[in-house]
Amino acid sequence: MQKLPFADSLKIIARGSWNWWTSHPVVVSFEVTDSCTAYCKHCDHGGPKDDSRNLKPEDYRRYMQVLRPAVVQVSGGEPLLREDVVDIVRNIKSKSGLPFVIFVSNWSRMTLEKYEELHRAGVNQFSVSLDFPDERHDAFRCLPGLFEHLDEIVPKAAALGYDDIALNTCITSENVGFINAAADKAREWGVNINYSAYSPRRTGNREYFLETPEQLATLRSELNRIKQRMDNSHWIATTQCTLDHTQQYFENGGMPGCKAGLRWLVVTSQGALQPCSMQFTRYGLHEQKRMVREFTAHNTCDECYVSIRSYLDKTYPRLFWENVSGFLSFKRRRKETAEAQTVEA
């Protein structure tokens, strides 16, 4: 991913650090709609829902003033089903450049025009779901023609040069043998890739959870290959620490110590606060501290290792270092200089 200017990164790090030490959420995920264009096998959202009581774009400014996160996810359902989603992003983004905005979508309705609109409105990163590096993606998402659309639109958007697109591959028992192939597809399209882990809590279906010795052996082999490629594969954005913990999550059948409600939380399409998208204890806008007392302090759930959690369950020193080391690494600077000289030549 393209690095933010150092001054902008400092703003995000400062806000995130202040939130961390004052028990405010570092990341807020706004689920702007419950409706979706797909019926994914690993998800509990799917198809049209009643959106008549969704928050209006201007409502999000009020939520930002109260919660003040350093990072915001705009997700759903499928956020592109909101005709006013660009206005939502504008109300989330402040003139200071905060927060860092991640737009999570299956891209079934993405166009180049909409991509540029969202970029201008303040989206810093587009997270594009990809389960398989071919037409099997359509079958898993129950949305014919989706991969063909991605195969056309993603490279065109990448060619605009913003370097702000990352595929997100959720590791399941179905696709575990193809996660390196997904990285290859990301490179072919000229974008980045991140990995997350399937949770059976969302659907109650353990069929897609990795449990058998054969599945776990495949996971170890594929993740080892990913780690071997990382020094020379700058498009693989997931950290080695996260990959190690993902493997641990599947091998142990869970991951204790969840900080949902404290480090991050979800705002539903209708404006309620939830600890996460799979815990349905709901609170009002001004009740985050009560959520921490009543839910987070007693939370024993170990049934997910989704992307937000994988980053924010880390210790503060590790998280801080992962966000600043790129600016301080002489190895990375030498690599970037060499790449620039190659381009100039």
C-alpha angles and dihedrals in degrees: 000000000000110000117240117238109276093246092054091046090052090055091053093044091048093049092045092048092049091049091047094055095040095048095246119138114271092198129030122191113207110202095201095184138011092211121098139185091222139054099216117195093226098045137076094212117082140142129357123335136181104282097170093109098045119135114266119239093255091053090068092066089061091051090050092052091054102037099032097191122186091221131031130194117205106203145135145142087313110331093200088070086073107088087200096050093116089057089049090056091048090054092048096049118075129208089252090067093251135163113041101235123213117190110207114198144140087231093224088134099033119126129178089250093053091045091055092045091054092045091053091046091059112273108151099184134021113209109201119193115233121170099170132017092234143029092308083081088071093055093048091049094039088229115119116216095019097118092047088053092049091047088058105036103038097059090045092052091045090052089063086075104232092123091210103122123103125176114223115212115191107208113232136161087261099057105024091109092055105050092106089049087054088054088052090053091051090054091047091052093045096242139110131257137216129186131219134175131251117246121204089202091079096061104008088238115128093181091097096044116101108243113133122090089243093053092047092048090053090049092052091048094048095045092048088054091049091051092049089054098046099088090057098028106074090171091069099088102177112103121239089240090058092047090051092050091046089056090047091050093057096040093050094040092238146013121242127204101060115179097196111152092027109052093023140000143180129245109206123225089260095048106262121137116236128180089234139337091270099048112072101195101124133205139180125260094265095043103083092114090053088050089055092049097044102033115015096044090056101030113133098167113132098167103111144044100185122166099266092050094045090062102036100044087069123101117267094248092053094046091047092049093049089055098047104030092084089064093048101040113109089190091059092045091052090049093049091047091051091049091050091050090050091052092047091050 
